[in-house]
Amino acid sequence: MLNAGLGIKDQGLDKGGGDKDLSSVICHLSFVPNIRVANPPYHAYMSGAESVYEQLSAEECARETVMLALRTARGLDLAEYQNFTGKDFLTEFIKPLKKHLALGSVELDGGFLRITDKYILLSNSVIVDFW
């Protein structure tokens, strides 16, 4: 089983006695190439419960990449997507892309596809069409 070594105990932040200094916790790895990591609830994790690791297919990795990138202000880097998958995103998703460009829910800017500010709170309804 993989151990990313980025938990509170691994960062030396476990003060013992239940007190934890969370002020300098590094963001936990939630995605390692081809691996999805799910951490148990906090108290279970602190009691030694193991994280769950799931091997992902190339297609699942591509979908995860799109979903996570579209949730950021930067958006999806179309060149990185093509390098990662060998596919042109604009061709592969032409129908949902046309739909969301017409609605104004996404924009293409400088090689990036991003959800517009107007639709950011409705991002799930946009992302599902690219899933």
C-alpha positions as CSV (number, residue, x, y, z in Angstrom):
1,M,0.0,0.0,0.0
2,L,1.3,3.5,-0.8
3,N,2.0,6.0,1.9
4,A,2.3,9.6,0.7
5,G,3.7,10.6,4.1
6,L,1.9,13.9,4.2
7,G,-0.4,13.3,7.1
8,I,-0.3,15.3,10.4
9,K,1.7,12.6,12.1
10,D,4.2,12.5,9.1
11,Q,4.6,16.3,9.2
12,G,5.6,16.2,12.9
13,L,2.4,18.2,13.9
14,D,1.0,15.6,16.3
15,K,1.7,17.2,19.7
16,G,0.3,14.2,21.5
17,G,-2.6,14.3,24.0
18,G,-5.1,15.1,21.2
19,D,-3.6,18.6,20.5
20,K,-2.8,19.2,16.8
21,D,-1.2,22.3,15.3
22,L,-3.0,22.5,12.0
23,S,-1.7,26.0,11.1
24,S,1.1,24.7,8.8
25,V,-0.4,21.6,7.4
26,I,0.6,21.0,3.8
27,C,-2.3,20.3,1.4
28,H,-2.8,16.5,1.4
29,L,-2.2,14.6,-1.8
30,S,-5.7,13.7,-3.1
31,F,-4.5,12.6,-6.5
32,V,-1.3,10.8,-7.4
33,P,-0.9,9.8,-11.1
34,N,-3.4,7.0,-11.7
35,I,-4.3,6.7,-8.0
36,R,-7.3,8.2,-6.2
37,V,-6.7,8.6,-2.5
38,A,-9.6,8.9,0.0
39,N,-8.7,9.7,3.6
40,P,-10.8,8.5,6.5
41,P,-12.6,11.0,8.7
42,Y,-10.3,13.0,10.9
43,H,-10.8,11.1,14.2
44,A,-10.4,7.7,12.5
45,Y,-7.3,9.0,10.7
46,M,-5.8,10.2,13.9
47,S,-6.5,6.7,15.4
48,G,-4.4,5.1,12.7
49,A,-7.1,4.3,10.1
50,E,-5.6,3.8,6.7
51,S,-6.3,5.8,3.6
52,V,-8.0,4.0,0.7
53,Y,-6.2,3.9,-2.6
54,E,-7.9,3.1,-5.9
55,Q,-6.1,2.5,-9.2
56,L,-7.6,4.5,-12.0
57,S,-7.7,3.8,-15.8
58,A,-6.3,6.4,-18.2
59,E,-9.9,7.4,-19.1
60,E,-10.8,7.9,-15.4
61,C,-7.6,10.0,-14.9
62,A,-8.5,12.2,-17.9
63,R,-12.0,12.8,-16.5
64,E,-10.6,13.5,-13.0
65,T,-8.2,16.0,-14.6
66,V,-11.0,17.8,-16.4
67,M,-13.2,17.9,-13.3
68,L,-10.5,19.2,-11.0
69,A,-9.1,21.7,-13.4
70,L,-12.5,23.2,-14.2
71,R,-13.0,23.8,-10.5
72,T,-10.1,26.2,-10.5
73,A,-9.8,29.9,-11.5
74,R,-7.0,28.8,-14.0
75,G,-9.2,26.3,-15.7
76,L,-8.2,23.4,-17.9
77,D,-5.0,23.8,-19.9
78,L,-5.9,22.4,-23.3
79,A,-2.3,21.7,-24.3
80,E,-1.7,19.8,-21.1
81,Y,-4.8,17.8,-21.7
82,Q,-3.7,16.9,-25.2
83,N,-0.2,15.9,-23.9
84,F,-1.7,13.8,-21.1
85,T,-4.4,12.1,-23.2
86,G,-3.2,12.4,-26.8
87,K,-6.6,13.8,-27.7
88,D,-7.8,17.3,-28.6
89,F,-10.3,18.4,-26.0
90,L,-12.0,20.9,-28.3
91,T,-12.7,18.1,-30.9
92,E,-13.6,15.4,-28.3
93,F,-16.1,17.6,-26.5
94,I,-17.4,19.8,-29.3
95,K,-21.1,19.3,-28.5
96,P,-21.0,20.3,-24.8
97,L,-18.4,22.9,-25.6
98,K,-20.7,24.6,-28.2
99,K,-23.6,24.4,-25.7
100,H,-21.7,26.0,-22.8
101,L,-20.0,28.7,-25.0
102,A,-23.5,29.7,-26.2
103,L,-24.8,29.8,-22.6
104,G,-21.8,31.8,-21.5
105,S,-21.0,29.3,-18.8
106,V,-17.5,28.6,-20.1
107,E,-14.9,30.7,-21.9
108,L,-11.8,29.9,-24.0
109,D,-8.9,32.2,-23.2
110,G,-5.2,31.8,-24.0
111,G,-5.3,28.0,-24.4
112,F,-7.4,27.5,-21.3
113,L,-11.1,26.5,-20.8
114,R,-12.6,27.9,-17.7
115,I,-16.0,28.3,-16.1
116,T,-17.1,31.9,-16.1
117,D,-17.6,33.8,-12.9
118,K,-21.3,34.0,-13.6
119,Y,-21.6,30.2,-13.5
120,I,-18.9,29.2,-10.9
121,L,-21.5,28.4,-8.3
122,L,-23.2,26.2,-10.8
123,S,-20.0,24.5,-11.9
124,N,-21.3,21.0,-11.3
125,S,-24.0,21.5,-13.9
126,V,-21.3,22.5,-16.4
127,I,-18.7,19.8,-15.5
128,V,-21.2,17.0,-15.8
129,D,-21.4,17.6,-19.5
130,F,-17.7,17.1,-19.9
131,W,-17.7,14.0,-17.7
